[in-house]
């Protein structure tokens, strides 16, 4: 759904680009999903987060592509998204309550399609104009044992009529497709919340497999909740009788029945989901119509059953967004678009050398769709080959990128050291996950920070940056490319599984808002010898950035030696001279230390009036949402608290030391055992206190707020 509330430019190239972007968004009402199911709508692997797809790009305009791959809303006035589409009006005689925000969690087996169901609800919520944040949570196995606690997959969505920052601490509504889903998630559900239970799956065998000795639907253990028992499978099979499907195939559409029911409960648009199903199953229209029938049956069930006497409205977040065209985007998708945009702004081809690894593989999948933007993707046989190819592409004049997770960074460490020695631009994207070893492939963590900083032999400094939100991954990719291209260095970008799979609205930038990243390649001699001969010195540095020249292989007269053995300053000849090695090591470090990063600003409302906080919360990466939400709660309770969030971790902002010493207390919340706090204490001799969590899940705002209030009380 596209809602225009801000007129585009009337004439010129920007008007054409804007019109093309809006046309693309209107044509593509729903995200396309990767892979194809063998029956009605269910995501067999249940590992896809936000939907990704391709859009029209005949003119090669980046903005048209990003608008064309997802639902878009043009925000900017009070009416943005306020229209409720046909089919969303509440039935006569049923109460409609207005809510400011809702947290919904879909939970079931890995084969029940919970990720797909949540993704569709998210897409319709985004097109309606709500602010939103999601948390997909699924097992590492493609198909974990059915009906068991380890096999439970869930998708949590928080949407509101105002600005929100997290997927929510606890669900207001839990949809449990089987006993295991109920047991695995019940501890998170507060008293009074609604639980929709698929009663068809509560058989003695399923209850035993989930670890229940008695049926929770009968033993009173759910008395504190508002329970809605619904035979989702039976109702779905009955609704699909006319399609001639087997009971097993028809039952697989029960996730669409549940989606229809929740869409009725919260007045979500329906046209986008129906269009999505017809597109997904275009080659099997019979299956598409069966899923649509199940979806509509769920909607009609909500309309007619007496068990659901109330439906709910959550108005669009009309004041949460600046004017612009928006779409929902996951962190990995935003990062992919950021890489494409960076290459376009640099006027360089983009080369990705990557070995598939969770949770980074989606970037490889997405970039492989954009050959029309000069993107080349290479799925290597292993992690080392992936970075070797990317580094070779950088030597050849491309924007080289390699993507991985923590285990892959360890394997790539020698090649990263080679990139440091060669002083070539290279982006190493680390989507962090729980470790060590294989660890928790589908869970989140921030435990690769020290590996990114120091995980190479010798003195091999690299810049390290970290995005704060899913949509910020786009900007972080551009920033990483700026640093790599300007300073001729590999850059480590630290995202994580929470950002990679989470979804939020993203304002699609105009081309004119993107930075100019164009570079100048060496074109001729740059040094004159004592005898007057003009030669090319590959390690003669820019006096401002200390970057060496970037010479494309095959350029006449610019032939030079390349390799990992230490080079002589300036000439680049092999050198074993001790003094030269000392100079080169210190010069490479000085280059990183001199990278231009903005000063860090603290959010401290009373500081300007001399009534600032005594406690500073310093965080980095994906903790931004929960930390900011917690800070808001602490302030709402009447306490003073300051907040600062780091993007650039190496080098740190130049004013960080001064900022830290301005506060009596510094707390560093992070999803590791205190790695940033260790760096802060060592560098600035500040008594920074850690608040850590390593359970594979993001922080909850309520828990952080309690920790901050305790620190304030005991100051």
N, C-alpha and C positions, 0 to 999 in steps of 0.2 A: 504494500500500500504506500502510495506517495501522496503526501499532503503538502501543497504549496502554501507557505505563509510569508515568504520573502521573495519579491520579484528578482529575477536574475538580471545581469546587465543586458541592455537592450541591443547593443550592437557589438561587433568586434569578435576576435577569437575567443575571449572569455565567455561571451554569450553563447557561442557555438558549443564550446566544451561543456558549459553548464547544461545546455539543452540536451546534449548527447548523454550526459551522465544521468539526467532525470529520466530520459526516455529509456535508458538501459535499466534503471531501477524499476520503472513502471512495468517493463516487460518481464522482469524477473522478480516475481512477488515473493519468492521463497528461495532460501539457499538450496543448492543441489548437494546431495550427500554422496560420499565416496562409496564405491562398492555396490553390489546388487544382491538383494536377498533372494532366497529360493522360493519364497512364498509371500504371504501378506506381510505388511510393513513391520519388520523386526530387524534390528541391527545384529547380525549373527555374532560378531565379535564384541559388540557393545563397548567398543573403545573409541568411537568417534565422539569428539566434543562438539563444538560449534560447527555447523555445516560449512563446507567450503566448496567452491565451484568456480567455473570460468564464466566470463561475461564477454560481450561484444567488444572488440578492440580493433576494428578494421582500420581506424585512423591512427592507431598506435598511441592514443592518448591514455595515460595512466589513470586519470580521474574517472574516465568512463568505465574502465575495468573494475575499479574498486566499488563504484556505485552499482555496477551491473551484477555483482556477485552476491548481493544480499538485500534484504528489505531496507528501504530508506525512507526517512521522514525529513522534510525540510522544516526546521524549527525556527522560531523567532518571534512568534506572537502568542497571545493567550489562546488562540484557537488551534494551535498545533496539535494534531492528533485527537481533538476532542470529539470528532464525529464517531459514533459507534456504528460499525458497518451493519448491513442488513443481516438478520439472523442472530443478533446478539441482544435483542430486547428481552427482558425478563417476562415470563408468562404472567397473565393476569392472575391475581389472587395470591401470588407469592411475594414475600417481603424481599426488598432489595436494600442492603446495607452498604453504606460507603465506608471504605477503609483507606487509611493513609499508606499502608504497606502490608505485604503478605510474603511469607516464606513458605514455599511448597517443596516437598521432597518426594520424588518418585523412586521407589525401591523394588527390586525384584532380582530374578536370576540374571546371569550374564546374557542369556538368550532371550530375555523378555523384552528387549528393546527399550530399556529405560533411558539410555543416552539419546536415542532417536526421539523418544517421546518428549524428554526435557528440551531437546534442541528445537522441536517444533513449537512447543509452548513458548520458548524464549523468542523465537523469530516473530511470532504473532504479538508477543508483548512489546518487542522492540518496534514493530510497525505501528502499534497503537500509540507509542510515544511515552511509555513509562521509562524511568531510569531502572536499571537492572544490573544484577551481578550474579554469576552462576558458579557452582562448584560441582563438576563431575567427579565421581569417585567410583572406580571400578577395579576389579582384580587384574593381575598381570596376565593370567591365563586367557587364551582366546575363548575357551569355553570351560570355565571352572565347574566343579561337580555341582550338578543341579540340586537345589533344595538345601544346600549347606551354607553355613555362615561365611566361610571363605569365598563362596561363589556369589555373594550379594553385590549387586551393582546399583548405584544410586546417582541421582542427579538433583541437586538443590538449586532453586531459583528464588532470588529475593527481588521483588519489584515494588515500585513505590511511585507516589505522586510528587516526590521531591528527590533531592540529591542523596544518593546512598553510596556506600563505599565497600561493603562486604556482601557475601552471599547469605549473611544472617547467622546468628549463633544457634538458633533452634527453629525447627519447622513449626509453622502454625497448622499445616496440613501434611500428613504422611499418607501416601498411597502405597500400601504393602501388598505386593502381588502373591506372596506366599508366607508361611510361618517364619522362614529364615530371615526374610526381609523385615518382618515385624520385630523379631528378637534382636537383630543386629542394629536396629535404629531406635528402638523404643526408649532407650536411656536418654536420647537427645530430645525427646518429645515432651514438652512441658504439660502439666496438668491443665485440662480444659481445651487442649488442642484437638483438632479433628483427625481421625484415623479412618481412612477408607480401606477396607480389607476385602481381598478377593477370597470369598468363603469357599470357592470350589477347590482351592488348594489346601484347605485345612483338614486333610485326611489323617487318620492315625499314623500312617507311614511317614507322611511329610512332617508331622509334628515330632515324631521320634527322631527323624533325621536332623531336624533343627535344634534338638536338645530339649524339647518340651516334654514334661511328664503328664501334664493336663492341658486341655484346650484353653488357651487364654481368652477365647471368645465366650467361654462358659464359666470359668473359675473365679471371675470377679477381679482379676488382676488389672483389667482395663477400666475399672469403674471410674477412675478419675479423668477419663478422656471421653470425648464425644465420638463414639464409634459408629460407623456406617457399614454394616455388612452387605456386600454386593457380590452376587455370583457372576463375576465378570466373564468367565469362560462360557458359562451356560447362556447368558444373555447374548454374547457375541455369536455363538454357534446358531442360536435361534434367529438372530438378525440376518445371518448369511445363508439361510437354507436355500434360497432361490438360486444361489450361485453354484450349487452342485459340488462344493468343496468337501473334502473329508473332514471329519471332526477335528483331527489333528491340525490340518492346515487352517481351518476356520478359527480354531482356538488361538492360533498365533497372532490374530488381529486384536486380541483383547487389549493390547496396549493402545490401540487406536480408539477403542471404546472408552478406556480410562481417560484418554486425551480429550475426547468429546465431552465427557462428563465434567472434567475440570474446566474446559473452555466455557461450558454453560455456567458453571459456578462463579466464574470471574469475568464473564462477559468478554471473552477474548474473540478477536476476529477469526473467521473460519475459512474465508476464501483462499488465503495463502496456503493453508495446509492442504486443501483439496487440490489446488494447482500443483503443489509439490508432489503429491501422490501420483497425479496423472503424469507428471514429468518423470518421476523416479521409475514408474512402471509403464513407460510409454510403449515398450515392446510387448507388454502383456496387459492390455487394457482391462481384461476381465479381473485380474488381480487388483488393479488400481481401483476399479469400481467397488470391489469387495471391501477394500480398506476404507474407502469413502463411506460405504454403507455402515461399517462398524463405527466409524467416527460420528456419523449422524445419529446412529442408534444411541450412542453414549450421551450425545446432546439431548435427544428426545427423552431419554430415561431421566435426566435431571429435571426436565420440564414437567414430567408427568408423575414421578414417584412422590409419595408423601414423606419419604425419609429425608429428602432434601427440601426443606420448607423455605430456605433462605438462600439467595444468591448475593454476590458481592460485586461492588464496583470500586476499582482503583483508578482514579482519574489520571490523565496524562501528566507527566512532569513538565508542565509548560514553563516553569521558571528555572528549571535545573540546567538548561542547555543554552549556550549562546546561539545566535542565528547561524544556520548552516544546514547542510545535508548530512544526515546521520545514517549509520547502519550498525548492526551488532557485529562485533568482531572478537575473535579469540586472540590470545597473545601470540600464538604461532602464526596465525593468519596476518595479524598486524605486523609482525616481524618480517614475514615474507614480503609484504607490500613495501615495508621500509627498505628492504634490500633492493627491490626492483626500482623504487624511487631514487635511491642513492646512486645506483648505476646510471639511471637516466640523467640525473643532475650532474654526474661526473662525465657524462658522455663516453662511458666505457661499457664494454660488454661485461655481463655478470657471469661468473663461473662458480658453480657449487660442486665441490667434491665431497661426497658424504657416504657414510655407511649407515644403514638404517638402525636406529636405536630409539627406544622409548625414553622420554616423551618428545624427541626432536624430529621424528620421521615425517610429521605433517608438513614441515618446512620443505623437505625434499619433494613431497607429493605436490605441494602448491606451486613451487617454483618450476616444476617440470611442465606446468600448464602455460607458461608465459614465454615460449620461444619467440613470439612476435615482438618481444621487447629486448631481444638479443641475449636472452638467458639460456645458458647451457648447463644442464645438470648431468652429473656423472655419479652413478651408484657404484661405488668402489667395492672391491672384494674384502676390504677390511679398513679399520680406522686410519692406519698409517698410509695406505694408498690414497685415501680420501684427502687427507691434508697435503700429501705430496703432490697430488694433481692440482689442488687449489694453489699451492705455492708456485708450482710451475706456471699456472695460468697468470699469477701475479707477475712473475718474471716476464711473461709475454705481453703484458700491458692490459690485463683484465682486472676487474675488481674480484679478487679471489676470496671465496667464503668456504668454510667447512663447518658443519653442524654436528653436534654430538651431545652426550651427557657425561656425567662424572667419570665412568669407566673409560670412555673414549678419550677424555682429556688426558688421562694418565698414559694411554697408548700414544697419543699425539705429542707428548712432551718433548721428545727429541727433535721432531720436525718444527715445533714452535721455537725451540732454541736455534734451529737453523734459520728460521725466518728472522729472529733477532739479529743473528750474525749477518745475514744477507741484507737486512734493513729494507725489506719490501713490505708493501701494504697487504695485510691479510686479516680477515675477520674470522675469529674462532668463536662460534656461538655455542655456549654450554647451557642446555636446558636441564637444570639440576634436578636430581631425584634422590630418594633415600638410599644411603649406602651403609657400610662399604660393600665391595664386591658387587654382585648382582643386586643385593639389597632389596629395595622396594621400588621396582621399576615404574609403577603407576602412581606413586605417592610423592609428595613434595618435600623439599628440604633446601636449606641454604648452606650446606656443609662443604661446598667446593671453593670457598673464598680463599683459604690459605693455599690450596692447591693452585688456584689461579695466580696468586701473588708470587709463590715461591716454588711451585712444583716443576722446576727444571734444574739441571745441573749447571754449575757456574753462575756467574752474575748475568742473569738474563731477564731484565725488567721488561714488563709489558703493561700497557694501560689496561685498567679494569673498570668497566661501567656496568650498571645494573638498572633495568627499567623498574618502574614502581607499580604499574597497572597493566592489564592486557592491552589497552589502547596505547599506552606509553611505549610499548615495544616498537611501534612504528618510529617514533621520534628517537628512541635509543639506537635503533639501527642506523638512522641517518647520522647521529652523533658519532657512533663508532666508525662509520665510514669516513667522516670528516677527519677524525684523528688519524686513522690509518693512512689516508691519502696525503694529508698535510705533513705528517711527521715520518712517513715511510717506516711503519712499524706494525707488527701484528697487534691486534686488540682483542681482548677477551670480553665478551658480552655475557653476563650472567643473568639469565632468566631462570625460571623453575617451572615445575609441573603445575603449580597453582595458577600461575599467569598463563602458561601455554594453553591449558585446556579451559580456563575460565573465560567468560564472555561479558562484555559491557558495551554500551553505545560508544561510537567513535565518530567524531565529526570529520568528514572527508575533506582534506585540505585542498585549497586551490593551488594550481601549479606555481603561481607567483609567490606563495607562502613558503615554498621549499628552498633550502639553502643552495647556493651555487657551489658545487663541489668539483668543478672542472680543474684539471691538473695540466701542467706543462711538462711534456716529456723533453728529455735532453735531445738537442738537435745538432750539436756540433761540439768542437773542442771547447773546454772550459778552463784550461790552464796553460801557461806559457813556461817552458823550461828555461834554464839559465842561458842556453844557447839560442833562444828565440823560437824554438820549435813549439807549435801549438798542438796540444794533446788533450785527450779526454781522461779526466781523473774520476773514476766512479765513486770515490769516497771523499770528494771535495764538498764541503757542506754549506748549506744555506746558513748564513750567520745568525739569522733570526730563529729558525726552527731546528737547526742542526741536522736537517734531513739531507740525505745524499740525493744526487740526481737519479731519475728513473729513466733508464735508456732501454728502448725497445730492441730486442735482438734483431739483427739484420740491418740496423741503421748504419750506413757507411761511416767508417771512422770511429765508431763508438764501441768497437769490440772490447770486451773486458773480461777479466777472470771472475768466476763465481764459485762459491763453495763454502764449506764450514770452517776451514782453517783460518786462523786470524789474519786479518788484512792490515797492510800498512796504511796509516792515516793518509788520506788524499789519494795516493796512487792506486791503492787496492791490491798491490802486490802481496804475495805471501810473506808474512813476517813472523819471526820467532823472537824478535827483539823485546826484552823485558820492559823497557821504558815505553815502547810503542803499545804493548799489550795493556799496560797500566793506563795509558792515555785513552785507548779505545774503550776499555771498560768504563772509565769515568765519563767519557763522552756519551756513550749509549745511555748511561744512567741520567746524565744531565739533560739529554733530549727528552726523556720521559718526564723528569721533574719539571721541565719547562713547558709542558703542554698547557695550552690556554683552556682553563675550565672556569666557569663562573663561580663567584663567591657563594657560600652557603648562607641562606637566609633562615632565621628562626621565626616561627610563628608564635609570637609572645604578645598578646593583645595589650597588656599593660606596660610594656617596656618603654613605649614612646612617652608615657607620662611619669616615668620613674617608679612605676608600681608593678614591675615585672615579676615573673615567677622565679622561684628558687630552684625548681626542678626542670631539667631539660631531658626530653626523650629523644634520643638519637637513634635512627633506624636506617635501614637500607633495603633496596629491592622490594619484593612482594609484600613485606610487612606493612607497607604504606596504608593500605585500606583499613585493616584491623587497628593499627596504631592510631590513625587519625580518628576513627570512630570512637575509640576508647578515650582519646583526649577530649573529644566533644562531650562525652558523658561526664568526665571528671569536671570539666568547666561548668556543665549544666548543674552539677551538684554544688557549685559555689567555690571550687578550688582554683588556684592559679597553677598553670602548667604550660611549659613551652615545648615546642616540637620542631625538630629539624630532620630532613630526610636527605640522605646521600645518594646521588647517582654516580658520581665519580669517586672511586675508591683508590685508584692509583692513576695519577697523583690525587691526593686529597685537595680540596679547595684551599687556597692560600690562607683564608681567614679562619679555618677550622679551629686552630689552637686558641686564637683570641676568643672565639665564640664559646668554646668549652669552658674556659676559665671565668667566664661571666656568670656561671651558675654554681650554686653550692653542691648540687647533686646532678649526676648524669646517669641515666639508665639506658641500656642498649638492649632492646628486645630483638632476638633473632632466632631463626629455626636451625640452630646448631648449638654447640656447647660453649659459645662465647668467642667466636673467631674475630669479629669486628672489634669487640671490646678488648681483645688481646692486642690488636693493632693500635687502638686508640691509647691504651695504657702505655704501650712501649714507645709510641711516637711523642705523646704530649705529656706523659707523666701525670695523667689525670686519673682520679679514682673512679673510673667508669665501672658501674655495676651491671652485670649481665642479668637478663631475664630470658631464659631459654626454653625451647620446646623442640623435641625431635620425635614426634609421634606420627610423622607422615602427613599431618593435617595442618592447615593454616591456623594461626592464632584466632581465638574468639575475643571479640571486643570486650565482653563483660569480664573475662578473666584478666585481660590487660588493665582495664579500668580499676579493678580491685587492687592489682599490684601497684599501680601508680598512686592510688589513694593511700595505700599502706605506707609507701615511701614518703609521701607528703606528711602523714601523721607522725612518722618517726624521724622526721628531719631534725 
